[in-house]
Structures are given as C-alpha cells and as structure tokens.
Amino acid sequence: MQNKYFLDTNVILRFFLKDNQQQYKKAEELFKKAEAGKISLVVIPQIIFEINYVLLGVYKLKKVEVVDLLKSLLAWDYVEIREKESLEEAIWLYQNKNIDLIDCFLFALAKSNKAKVFSFDKDFKKLEINA
C-alpha cells in the first residue's frame, strides 16, 4: 500500500513562492514522487481557501495571479483534489465576479448537489441564486 499524504497549505505555498529553498526542494521532491506514482497526495477545499487568503493578504499578490496559481494546482493530475469540480467552477466564478472564493464554492457545491444557498449575503444575487 502506498503512502497517502494530506497536504498542508504551507507545502503548496513554499512550492509556488520558492521563498524558502530548503522547504521548496522538499515540496518539489514530494510532488515528483506523486507524479511518479510512488505516493498519493490529497488537497481538501479548505487548503485552497487558505492559499487564496495568504497569497492575497500576506503576500499581496493580485487576484489574477492567485487565480492562475489555483488553476495550475487544480490541473495537477497527480494530486487528488477533493470537491474538484465544484472548486473549478468556484475559481471560474471568482475570476469573473467580484465575490469571495468561499461564496463561489458554496454556490458551486450547492448547484452540484441540486440545492440552493440560503444566505443573507447579497453577493449570491450576483450568482442568480434565490433562497
């Protein structure tokens, strides 16, 4: 049985940002092992939201740069992304609307479950959803 790892935000950030060479090399090695099929890697949606938050708030990247990085992460076929289809739709909505990523995800997840979102947040009206 191969080893399975759930990735923490900091591993992905070190890989994207290359701001700590020692940790970057370890992350790169981990991803290469996954790509070779030697280990299994999993990313949960909460990690995507945290990456978005840190890159925007701490590293002051532009939203377009963050979206590009998130899209690249979702494109890695050697990493299992939980709720991937809903995240892909959420990132597309996030890129094209002035709405928080978590709200876009909630909308996409509800839609994929043939449900609606009940919220007092007016942003959902931008997504044409009625509670």
N, C-alpha and C positions, 0 to 999 in steps of 0.2 A: 504494500500500500504506500502510495507516495505521500509526502508531507504536504499539508494544506496550511496556508497562512492567510489570515485576515489582515489586510494592510491598514496601518495607521496613517493618518494624514501626513505626518512628518516625513515618512519614507517617500511618498509621492512628491511632496514639496522639495525635498533635497534633490530628487532626480530632475525635476523640472527646473529648479533655480540654480543648481550647481554651486550653491553658496557655502557648502561645507564639503570639500573634496573627499575627505575620508568617508563621510556618510553617502555622498553621491556614488562613490565607487562600490560601496556595499549594496546600495539600491540597484545600481546598474547590474551588478553580478546576480542579484536576486531575480531581476526581470529577464536576464539572459537564461537563467535556469528554468524559469517558467516558459519562456519561448521555446526552449529545447524539450519541454515536456517532462522535466525532471521533478518539478514541484508544481503545486497548484496555488494560485493566488486569487483572493476574493476581495472585492471592494463593495461596501454597503453604501446606500444612498447618503447617509449622514456624513460620510467622509467627503463626498462630492460637495456637499453644502459647506463643510468646514474649509475645504480647499478654496472655494469661491470667496468665503468670508476673509480668510487670511490673505489671499492674493490681492483682494480689493482694499481691505482695511489696513493691513500691516505693511504689505509691500507696495501698495499704491499703484498696482497695475491698472491699466484701462480695462473696462469691461470687455472690449473686443479681444484683448489679449487673453483674458481669463477664459472667455468662451472658446477661443481656439485651443487652449490647453485642455479644457474639459472635453472638447470634442475629440482631441487626439487620444486622451485616456480611454474614452468610450470605444475608440476604434481598435484598441489593443485586443486582438483575438485570443491572446494567451492569458488574459486576466478575466475572471468571472466577475461581471458587474451585476449585482442584484438589482432588480427592477430596471433593467437596461432600457427597454423600450419606452417606459414612462420617463426615464431620465433623458433619453434622446429627444423626446417631444418637449420636455420641460426646458431643455437647453435651447432648442429652436425657438420656443415662445419667449424665453428670457432674452435671447439675442434680438428678437424683433419687437418686443413690447417693453415698456418701462414698468416692469413688475418684478418683485423679488423672486429669486430662483425657487425658494421653498413653496411659494404660492403657485408658481408654474408647475412644479412637481405635484403638488396636491391636486391641481386641476387635471393634469395628465393621468395621475393614478386613479382618480375618481372616474374619469372617462373610460379608462381601460377596464374598470370594474362595473361599467354601465350604471354609474351612480352620479350624483351631483355633489357639489360642495355647499355646505351651509356655512356662511360666514357673514360677519358684519363689515368685512373689508371690501371697500368699493372697487379695488383692483380686479376683483373677479368679474365685474361688469365688463371690463375691457376684454375678457376672455369669453364673453357672451354666455355666461352661466347664470342660471336662476336657481335660487334655493327654494 
